Amino acid sequence: MQHTLLITGSPYQSKACHTALRFVKTALTLQPDSIKGVFFYEDAVLIGNQLNQPPRDEINLTKAWQTVAQEHNIPLYLCIAAAVRRGVVSEDESRRYELTQHSLAEHFQLEGLGTLVDLMNTTNKVIQFR
């Protein structure tokens, strides 16, 4: 059984990103290919900002998600409209908007809602964390 995760809660104002990360780690322990993709939407896209600097005594959620993605080859998608609106831009989007910098963290990719629909149509369950 494969799952799609939809995360909408802010990494700073909710526990959605924390809880989803714990879920992913547990699911992968039980069944290594159980997560097809993770889609971050609304304020959850802030997780993909490479400039995030949490206090030293807190978990760095961005790095934790990057590690899981890299170790298990799980795609991490950020809604492009929500991300750009919040200043999370890739190098390509940076050029498109004539910006001098980009802020998209490694292992995250900007995608449209069509990617979410595709994930929903090709997995057994969609689990939302808000």
C-alpha positions in Angstrom: 0.0 0.0 0.0 1.3 3.4 -1.0 0.5 6.7 0.7 0.5 10.4 -0.4 1.0 12.9 2.3 -0.5 16.3 2.1 0.8 18.8 4.6 -0.8 22.2 5.1 0.2 23.3 8.6 2.9 25.8 9.1 6.2 24.4 10.3 6.2 27.2 12.9 2.6 27.4 14.1 1.5 23.8 14.1 2.9 20.3 14.6 1.9 19.2 11.2 5.4 18.9 9.7 6.7 17.2 12.9 3.9 14.7 13.0 4.1 13.9 9.3 7.9 13.4 9.6 7.3 10.9 12.5 4.6 9.2 10.4 6.9 8.9 7.4 9.8 7.4 9.4 7.5 4.8 11.0 5.8 3.9 7.7 9.2 3.4 6.0 10.3 1.2 8.9 7.3 -1.0 8.4 7.2 -0.9 4.6 10.1 0.8 2.8 8.1 1.8 -0.3 5.0 3.0 1.5 5.4 6.7 0.7 5.1 7.8 -2.9 5.4 11.5 -2.3 4.9 14.4 0.1 3.1 17.5 -1.0 3.4 20.7 1.0 0.7 23.3 0.6 -0.4 26.6 2.1 2.0 27.7 4.9 3.6 24.2 5.0 5.7 25.3 1.9 7.9 27.3 4.3 9.6 24.1 5.2 11.4 24.3 1.8 13.2 27.6 2.5 16.9 26.9 2.7 17.3 30.1 4.8 15.4 28.6 7.8 17.5 28.8 10.9 15.8 27.2 13.9 17.2 27.8 17.4 20.1 25.4 18.2 18.0 23.5 20.8 15.2 22.7 18.2 15.1 20.2 15.4 15.9 21.6 12.0 12.8 20.3 10.2 14.1 21.3 6.8 17.2 19.2 7.2 15.3 16.3 8.7 12.9 16.2 5.7 15.9 16.5 3.3 17.6 13.5 5.0 14.4 11.3 4.8 14.0 12.3 1.1 17.6 11.5 0.2 17.8 8.2 2.2 14.5 6.9 0.9 14.2 8.6 -2.5 10.9 10.3 -1.6 10.0 13.4 -3.6 9.2 16.5 -1.6 6.9 18.8 -3.6 6.0 22.4 -2.7 3.0 24.0 -4.2 4.6 26.5 -6.6 1.9 29.2 -6.2 2.0 29.0 -2.4 5.8 28.9 -2.3 6.5 31.8 -4.6 3.9 33.9 -2.7 5.9 33.2 0.5 9.3 33.9 -1.0 10.4 30.3 -1.5 11.7 30.4 -5.1 13.9 28.1 -7.2 16.7 29.3 -9.3 14.5 29.1 -12.4 11.7 31.1 -10.7 14.2 33.6 -9.5 15.2 34.3 -13.1 11.6 34.4 -14.2 10.7 37.1 -11.6 14.0 38.9 -12.2 15.2 38.2 -8.6 18.9 38.1 -7.6 18.6 35.2 -5.2 16.7 31.9 -4.7 15.7 30.2 -1.5 14.5 26.7 -2.4 16.2 24.1 -0.3 17.9 21.0 -1.8 15.6 17.9 -2.3 12.5 20.1 -2.5 10.8 20.9 -5.8 8.2 23.3 -6.9 5.2 21.7 -8.6 1.6 22.7 -9.4 -1.5 21.1 -8.0 -1.6 18.7 -11.0 1.2 16.8 -9.2 -0.9 16.5 -6.1 -3.9 15.2 -8.2 -1.5 12.7 -9.9 -0.3 11.5 -6.5 -3.9 11.2 -5.2 -4.9 9.1 -8.3 -1.9 6.7 -8.1 -1.8 5.9 -4.4 -4.1 4.0 -2.1 -4.4 6.6 0.6 -4.0 10.4 1.1 -3.2 11.5 4.6 -3.4 15.2 5.5 -1.5 16.9 8.3 -2.7 20.4 9.2 
